[in-house]
Amino acid sequence: MSFSKVYSAQTNLLNVTLISVETDISRGLNAFTIVGLPDKAVEEARDRVSAAIKNSGFDSPKSKNHKIVISLAPADQRKEGPVFDVAIALSYLVANKDIAFDHEGKLFLGELSLDGKVRAVRGVLPVARFAKAHGFKEIYVPIENVREAAIIDGVNVFGVSSLSTLIEHLSGKNKIPKAELTTIKKVRSISNTDFSDVKGQERAKRGLLIAAAGGHNLAMYGPPGTGKTMLAKAFAGILPELTFEEALEATGIHSVAGTLTETLLTNPPFRAPHHTASYVSLVGGGATPKPGEITLAHCGVLFMDEFPEFERRVIESLRQPLEDKVISVSRAKGTAHFPANVLLIAAMNPCPCGNYGFRGKPCVCTPSNLSRYRRKMSGPIIDRIDIWLEVDRVSPSNLSDGLEGDKSDIFRDKVEKARVIQRERFNKKGLPIHVGGRITRNAEMGARDLITFITLDRESRNTLDLAAERLGFSPRVYHRMMKVARTIADLEGSENIRNAHILESVEYRPKKFDV
């Protein structure tokens, strides 16, 4: 009898695929079929859409003797979720000649309730970016998702509250006002813990400052109760705001994962999974691979407290993201590549009882327990952590002296100044980093970049060579020490790396906690 087509889209992992919703209505006994590898939620759209159409003032598709076939193309890609409800309803109404409108340049998202209301869906921000990049002029989204979609300039966003109001808009009766471009008010990250709350531990604070300035992975080890967790929580408050592109990447990931709690993430994400978290929850995966905690920390911090207590394979899975800034998850249905440009902060005790090698209480661990605990930390993982901080016990006199250390704001100002120096340096060449984009932090430099951006004088080179020979540095550690030294120099505003910077970077290699 008739045919129609409208456009929708779905997120596939962290990518977006355009979906053509095609409807064909022909004579025959009543039948309503959805094809194109639909999952259960998409198949159930038949009942949701039928009820929504009926309660919006039109005849239900089930009230007539005709055969309805709705195809979601491309047919070889699985369709998931209720995001196509609005597009299916419109496609049917056009095919049934109940309404008419020009579908070109328009993209529709939304779940329908039985009374015709439009409910919020996930992944709207990535779809809005996709719509702009592929020439769509208008995107129609649930009204709850308007602010998220309207972050993207260059595409007209319309917030839809119900199917009936959308039909009136498309028919030219009551126009829905175009959403205004979302204005993001940047709010500085405020952590519940400030650096001034941690008594003493000045060396640890110095190491955290360097890690934040250059984007270096860091580990803290020491007896229980010395402030490692407090320092890690305070670390979130000294990180600069995300750039707009970083904010879009991070927000898109959280939108797809359904963990978005604000319109746009302007501050780096801080993820702190418990050490009992499963492998899949950290790395990502499942029958259909989905991002895990490592990916949710993209452009931010992954804090792993009680680091050796995590499963061995979870710790070893960090090798790829710490090196390549991406994590690959392979399953029978395919391989997914998730972005994972994270700054790792690890905290641990030196042994199961927590006292090995430190003054105060004696270690009561057996040699076998100590050996088993240390084997959790493999050499490749230790190599990939740039800065190791020994966090010793604080004397009671320091705890009760009433003196307050520098606040996090002071550290943050230093970090921002160092980041500006790094961006200006790298923008002169504009070399690409591992997964697209540009180098913005010293930790992102590759081996070739070190030749371009780092020059050591003879004294500094001799010091680094001697340390590498005596301490057994691998080539990876050798290069990481150069990057850390470059960050130390940036914090001091020094154009050249001096011998003192090399010596300080070498001091941050592990001593008591080794394998």
Secondary structure, DSSP 8 states (H G I E B T S, - for coil): -EEEEEEEEEEETTEEEEEEEEEEEEESS-EEEEESSB-HHHHTHHHHHHHHHHTTTS--GGGSSEEEEEEEESTTS-B-SSTTHHHHHHHHHHHTTS-----TTEEE--EE-TTSBEE--S-HHHHHHHHHHTT--EEEEEGGGHHHHTTSTTSEEEEESBHHHHHHHHHTSS-----------------SS-GGGS-S-HHHHHHHHHHHHHT--EEEE-STTSSHHHHHHHHGGGS----HHHHHHHHHHHHHHT---SSS--S--EE---TT--HHHHHEETTTTEE-HHHHTTTSEEEESSGGGS-HHHHHTTHHHHHHSEEEEEETTEEEEEE---EEEEEE-SSSSS-TTSSSS-----HHHHHHHHHTS-HHHHHH--EEEE-----HHHHTS------HHHHHHHHHHHHHHHHHHHHTTT-B-TTSSB--SGGG--HHHHHHH--B-HHHHHHHHHHHHHHT--HHHHHHHHHHHHHHHHHTT-SSB-HHHHHHHHHTS-SSS--
